[in-house]
Amino acid sequence: MIRTVLLAGRAGLHMRAASRIAVAAALLPVPVTVRTPDRPPVRADSVLALLTLGALCGTELILEAYGEGAAESLDRLAGLFATDLDVAGA
């Protein structure tokens, strides 16, 4: 299953945002990978791997997961990527 989302964070995918996403991904029932159209996929549960994407605000991210719980896992992570995680309360 594949889902595409635009990165909403004004500061891009930096350490704090990547950390929040990696923690959420580690709790999911299936592994999720993330890539940009011009980069290979990386594990969503790895902060350092996420940072290698070099994703800026508005970057298209392609999330991929398979197995039982894949749709819910992609919904959860797509929601995080589509949120500006630097805004208070996010």
C-alpha positions as CSV (number, residue, x, y, z in Angstrom):
1,M,0.0,0.0,0.0
2,I,1.3,3.4,-1.0
3,R,0.3,6.9,0.2
4,T,1.6,10.3,-0.9
5,V,1.7,13.3,1.3
6,L,3.3,16.8,1.2
7,L,5.6,17.7,4.1
8,A,3.9,20.5,6.0
9,G,6.6,21.5,8.5
10,R,7.8,25.0,7.7
11,A,11.3,24.1,8.8
12,G,11.3,20.9,6.8
13,L,12.1,17.5,8.2
14,H,14.7,18.4,10.9
15,M,15.8,16.5,14.0
16,R,12.9,17.2,16.3
17,A,10.2,16.4,13.7
18,A,12.1,13.3,12.4
19,S,12.3,12.1,16.0
20,R,8.6,12.5,16.6
21,I,7.9,10.6,13.4
22,A,10.4,7.8,14.1
23,V,8.9,7.3,17.6
24,A,5.4,7.0,16.2
25,A,6.6,4.7,13.4
26,A,8.3,2.4,15.9
27,L,4.9,1.8,17.6
28,L,3.1,0.8,14.4
29,P,2.2,-2.8,13.7
30,V,4.0,-2.9,10.3
31,P,7.2,-1.4,9.0
32,V,6.8,1.8,7.0
33,T,9.3,3.2,4.5
34,V,9.4,6.8,3.3
35,R,11.0,8.2,0.1
36,T,11.0,11.3,-2.0
37,P,10.6,11.0,-5.8
38,D,14.3,11.3,-6.3
39,R,15.7,9.3,-3.3
40,P,15.5,5.6,-2.3
41,P,13.2,4.6,0.5
42,V,14.3,4.8,4.2
43,R,12.8,3.3,7.3
44,A,10.3,5.6,9.0
45,D,11.4,4.4,12.5
46,S,15.0,5.7,12.0
47,V,15.7,9.4,12.8
48,L,19.0,9.4,10.9
49,A,17.4,7.7,7.9
50,L,14.6,10.2,7.7
51,L,17.1,13.1,7.9
52,T,18.9,11.7,4.8
53,L,15.8,12.5,2.7
54,G,16.7,16.3,3.0
55,A,12.9,17.0,2.8
56,L,11.9,20.7,2.9
57,C,8.4,22.1,3.4
58,G,6.2,21.1,0.5
59,T,8.4,18.0,-0.4
60,E,6.3,15.1,-1.8
61,L,6.8,12.1,0.5
62,I,5.9,8.6,-0.6
63,L,5.0,6.2,2.3
64,E,4.8,2.5,1.8
65,A,3.7,-0.3,4.1
66,Y,2.3,-3.8,3.6
67,G,0.4,-6.3,5.8
68,E,-2.3,-6.2,8.4
69,G,-2.6,-2.7,9.8
70,A,-0.8,-1.0,6.8
71,A,-3.7,1.4,6.0
72,E,-3.9,2.6,9.6
73,S,-0.2,2.9,9.9
74,L,0.0,5.0,6.7
75,D,-2.9,7.1,7.9
76,R,-1.1,7.8,11.2
77,L,2.3,8.8,9.6
78,A,0.7,10.7,6.7
79,G,-1.1,12.8,9.4
80,L,2.1,13.6,11.1
81,F,3.9,14.5,7.9
82,A,1.0,16.8,7.0
83,T,1.2,18.6,10.3
84,D,3.6,21.4,11.1
85,L,5.2,19.6,14.1
86,D,6.9,22.9,15.2
87,V,3.6,24.5,16.0
88,A,2.8,24.5,19.7
89,G,0.3,21.7,20.5
90,A,1.1,19.7,17.4
